[in-house]
Amino acid sequence: MNQQQWNEQASDVVNTHAKEIQELKEFQLHLERDKDADLLMQLNEKQMAGATNYTNLLLVAGYAGLFGFWSTLSTKLPPMLYALCGLLGLLSLMLFISWEIIKMIWGSIHMARTNAMIESMRGPKLLQLFLASTKKFQIRSQRVWWIFLIPSLLCGLSAGFLLVGFFCYQLWQAFQ
């Protein structure tokens, strides 16, 4: 074997190793991106769960307060006001519960789809697809959320303000 052949073989071996090292580096980057995607999923789930739990706690306390006052005033409220407050409060509660059920179903479907996507693909596009899918889901949810939020708030606040109005009227009557 002459020097030139030896140099070519050595160069081929070095180039082959360089390509393999580059492939290993790219593979390592893909693994790191996959880890990032997993971390993002976990972080997103924790944030959503925390926000949802806090919001639900406030709403449950609000409904408990409204229905607590309403039920104790059954003998003092005029029948029409009692029925109207109950109807508005109940409509608000039913809209809230309906939204929570719809959100739960949609969230489960979205999570199943994103988990299937994560299981079926790897690489740099996974993170981009996951983020795009999550953003699209959130935008769709926000649009429908308003349809439930506005009537629910209007009904619930109307029932509450009717009771506040009754308390103000009773207070005004006491000072007459």
C-alpha positions in Angstrom: 0.0 0.0 0.0 1.5 3.3 -1.0 1.3 6.5 0.9 -1.5 8.0 -1.2 -3.8 5.0 -0.7 -3.1 5.0 3.0 -3.9 8.8 3.1 -7.2 8.2 1.2 -8.2 5.3 3.5 -7.3 7.3 6.6 -9.2 10.3 5.2 -12.3 8.1 4.4 -12.2 6.7 8.0 -11.9 10.1 9.5 -14.7 11.5 7.3 -16.9 8.5 8.2 -16.2 9.1 11.9 -16.9 12.8 11.5 -20.3 12.1 9.8 -21.2 9.6 12.5 -20.2 12.1 15.2 -22.3 14.8 13.5 -25.3 12.3 13.4 -24.8 11.6 17.1 -24.8 15.4 17.8 -28.0 15.8 15.8 -29.6 12.8 17.6 -28.6 14.3 20.9 -30.3 17.6 19.9 -33.5 15.7 19.0 -33.4 14.0 22.4 -33.0 17.4 24.2 -35.9 18.8 22.2 -38.1 15.9 23.1 -37.2 16.4 26.7 -38.1 20.1 26.3 -41.5 19.0 24.8 -42.1 16.7 27.8 -41.3 19.5 30.2 -43.5 22.0 28.4 -46.4 19.5 28.5 -46.0 19.0 32.2 -45.6 22.7 32.9 -48.7 23.5 30.8 -50.8 20.9 32.6 -49.8 22.2 36.0 -50.5 25.8 35.1 -53.9 24.9 33.6 -54.8 22.8 36.6 -53.8 25.5 39.0 -55.8 28.2 37.2 -58.8 26.0 36.8 -58.8 25.0 40.4 -58.6 28.6 41.6 -61.4 29.8 39.3 -63.6 26.9 40.2 -63.1 27.6 43.9 -64.1 31.2 43.5 -67.2 30.3 41.5 -68.3 27.6 43.9 -67.9 30.0 46.8 -69.9 32.6 44.8 -72.7 30.2 44.0 -72.7 28.9 47.6 -73.0 32.4 48.9 -75.8 33.3 46.5 -77.8 30.2 47.1 -77.2 30.5 50.9 -78.6 34.0 51.0 -81.4 33.1 48.7 -82.5 30.1 50.6 -82.5 31.9 54.0 -84.7 34.7 52.6 -87.4 32.5 51.2 -90.0 33.7 53.7 -88.9 37.4 53.5 -88.6 37.9 49.8 -91.7 38.6 47.7 -92.6 35.3 45.8 -91.8 36.9 42.4 -88.4 38.1 43.5 -87.6 34.8 45.2 -88.5 32.9 42.0 -86.6 35.3 39.7 -83.4 35.2 41.9 -83.6 31.4 42.0 -84.1 31.1 38.3 -81.3 33.4 37.4 -78.9 31.8 39.9 -79.8 28.3 38.6 -79.4 29.3 35.0 -76.0 30.7 35.8 -75.0 27.6 37.6 -76.2 25.3 34.8 -74.3 27.3 32.2 -71.2 27.1 34.3 -71.6 23.3 34.8 -72.3 22.8 31.1 -69.1 24.7 30.2 -67.0 22.7 32.6 -68.3 19.4 31.1 -67.7 20.6 27.6 -64.2 21.8 28.6 -63.4 18.5 30.2 -64.5 16.5 27.1 -62.6 18.8 24.7 -59.5 18.8 27.0 -59.5 15.0 27.1 -59.8 14.8 23.3 -57.1 17.3 22.8 -54.8 15.6 25.3 -55.3 12.2 23.6 -54.5 13.8 20.2 -51.3 15.5 21.5 -50.2 12.4 23.3 -50.7 10.3 20.1 -48.7 12.9 18.2 -45.9 12.8 20.8 -45.8 9.0 20.7 -45.8 8.8 16.9 -43.1 11.4 16.1 -39.8 12.6 17.4 -37.5 15.3 16.3 -37.4 19.1 16.0 -40.8 19.5 14.5 -42.5 17.8 17.4 -42.2 20.8 19.7 -43.5 23.2 17.0 -46.5 20.9 16.2 -47.3 20.5 19.9 -47.2 24.3 20.5 -49.3 25.0 17.4 -51.8 22.3 18.4 -52.1 23.7 22.0 -52.4 27.3 20.7 -55.2 26.3 18.3 -57.0 24.4 21.1 -56.8 27.4 23.4 -58.1 29.8 20.7 -61.1 27.6 20.0 -61.8 27.1 23.7 -61.6 30.9 24.3 -64.2 31.6 21.5 -66.7 29.1 23.0 -65.9 30.2 26.5 -67.4 33.6 25.9 -70.7 32.1 24.8 -71.0 30.5 28.2 -69.3 33.2 30.3 -71.4 36.2 29.4 -74.8 34.7 30.0 -73.6 32.9 33.1 -72.2 36.2 34.5 -75.2 38.2 33.6 -77.6 35.7 35.2 -75.5 35.2 38.3 -74.8 38.9 38.9 -78.4 39.8 38.2 -79.5 37.4 40.9 -77.0 38.8 43.3 -77.9 42.4 42.5 -81.5 41.6 43.0 -80.7 40.4 46.5 -78.5 43.4 47.1 -81.3 45.6 45.9 -83.7 43.9 48.3 -81.3 44.4 51.2 -80.9 48.1 50.3 -84.7 48.4 50.1 -85.1 46.8 53.5 -82.4 49.0 55.0 -84.1 52.1 53.5 -87.4 51.0 54.9 -85.8 50.6 58.3 -84.8 54.3 58.4 -88.2 55.6 57.2 
